[in-house]
Amino acid sequence: MSFITATIGATQDREGFLASWNNVTKPKAIEMGSMDTSVVQFVMGGEMAGLMGVSMEWESVDAAMEGSEGIMSDPGVREALGSTGTSVVRRSIMEILAEDGVREGKYLSCTYVAGGISAEAQEVGWRHAQSGANGFMTCGLVAGGMAGWAGAVFAWTDSVDAMNASRASMMADPQMQQIMAKNGTSPVGRVIMRVL
């Protein structure tokens, strides 16, 4: 599977940030080999509310390392970050373990998970999630600093209420409960973002 870098940043100029993303940073990421990119803003996320999130998909950790360096050292990107008052707060890299559906929707939910992370629960999860989500992805953390989570489950949706209903159904499924108990898996946090 491939890998996703998740960079969280603060900006003083959201519109300027988005313009520079589309005109400068995204083209540079593609040039450096990123296979997919997206931008979100944290809406419901505790102290992360208001921060921007940038994800980039890479074929390997080495590609992500080289790509991140190439992007952050690019004069155009550095100028864009400076002119919009944007700074990186943190960056993590995750391995995509399983994915269903499409990465499309008005909102993106991320549930941080502790314990054993595997693709085992994906089939059961998607069976429920698809009634309220367009896409569903399970990722394992590769590197993210000191963290109380070992992986993350992402869901793209056009209705958070519909997604929450499917999430409740998923968590009540005896098969899901059995998988979580076997792996010592438990949700430890959640954020909801707006896809930009």
N, C-alpha and C positions, 0 to 999 in steps of 0.2 A: 504494500500500500504506500501511499504518499504521505507527506508531512505538511503540517500547517503551522506557520508562525503567526502568533497573535500578539500584535503590538498595541499597547494601550497608551494613549497620549492625552495631554491637556492642550487646548488651544484657546487663544483669546479672540479668534476670528473664524467662526465656523464656516461662513460662506467663502472666505478667502482660502481656508484649508481645503474645502471641497474643490474649488477651482484649481488650486495647485496640485491636488491629488489627480484630477482628471488630465491636466495638461502637462504635468512634470513627473510626479512620483509613479503613477500607474504605468505610463509608457516605459519608464526606467526599469520598473519591476519586470515587465514583460521582456524587455531587452536582456535582463539578467537571468531569464529562464523561468520566472513564475508562471505556473500553469493556470492559476485562477486567483483573482483578487476581489476584495470587497471592503466596504467601509460601513460602520455602524456607529450609532451614538447610544451610550448607556442611558436608559430612562429610569428604570427601577433597578437599583443596584447598590443601595447603601451609599458608602462614601465614593463609589465610582460613578454615581449619577452625574451626567453632563460630560463625562470623558468620551473621547473618540476611540474606536477600535478599528484596527486595520488588520485584515487577515490575508495571507499569501500562501498559496499551495506550491510545494516544491517536490521534486522526485526523490530527494534524499536529504539527510541532515547536512551533508557537505554542501549541497547545492544551496540550501537555506543559509548556511554560514557565509558562503561566498556572495550570495545574492544580497543578503542584508548589509554586508560590508560595502558592496558596490553601490547600493542605493544610498546608504548614509554618508558615503564619502563623495557623492556626486555634488558638484558645486551648485547646480540648479536646484536640487532637493534641499541642500543646506540653506540656500537663499530663501526658498519657499517656506521652510520651517521658521527661519528667523523673522521673515516679514509678517507672518501670521501669529507670532508669539506661541509657536507650538513646540512642545518638548515631550520626549518619551518618558513615560512613567515606569513601564515594565514591558518585557518581551518574554514570551514563552514559546516553546515548540512542542507540538503534539503529533503523534502518529495516528493517522486515520485507520481505525480497526475495522469499521463496517459502516456502510452508508446505504440508505434507501431514499427514493423520491428525488426531489430537486431542491437546489439551494435557492429557492425563490419565496418571497413573501414580504409583507410590510414589516414584520417583526421577527426577531431571532431570540430564542430562549436558550440560555446555557445553564445547565445544572452541573455543579461541581460535585464529584463523587470521590469518596475515600474507599479504601479496600482494594480487593482484586479487580482489575479492569480487564475485560475481554470482550470479544464479539459475541459471546454466548447469548447475551440477553437481547441482542439486536432484533432477531426474528420475532420474538414475543413482543418487544417494545414497539416495533413498526406495525404489528398487527393492530394494536390499539391506537398508536400515534397517528396513523394515516387518516383517522376520522376527524382530526383537528389540526393536522400539520401537513405541509407540502413536502417536507424533507426531514430526515432524521439521521443523525450521525453520532457514532461513538468514537471517542478519541482517548488515547492513553498519553499521559504526560511524559515527555522525554527529558525536558529541562525547563524549570520555571522558578528557580530560586527556592527559598524555604517556603513550603506550601503544605497546607493541610488537606490537599486533594491529590489524587493519583490519576484522575482522568476527568473527562467532561462529556456530557451528552447534549448535543445541539438539536434544536427543532425550529424549522422555518414555518411561519404561519401568517395568515391574513387576519386571524382572530385569536387573541390571547385567551378569551373565554372558551372558545372551542378547543383550543390546545389544552387548557387546564382540565376540561372535562375528560379528554382522552388520556391525559396524564393520570388522573385519579383512577380511571378504569385500568390503566396499565399497572399502577402500583398495587391495585387490589387483586390482580391476577395471581392465583396460587403458584403457577409456574414461575412467574417473575419473582415472587417472594422466595421460592425455593432456590432459584439461581443466586439471588442476592445473599441469602443466608449461607449458602455453600461457599461463596467467594468473600464473605465478610464485607459486602458492598453496602454503602449507605450514602444518601445525598447529604452534603454538608453546606450547600449554599446555592443560590440561584440568582441570575440577573436576567432582565428583559431589555432588549435593545431595539432601536428603530433602525431598519435598513435604509441607508442613504444612497 
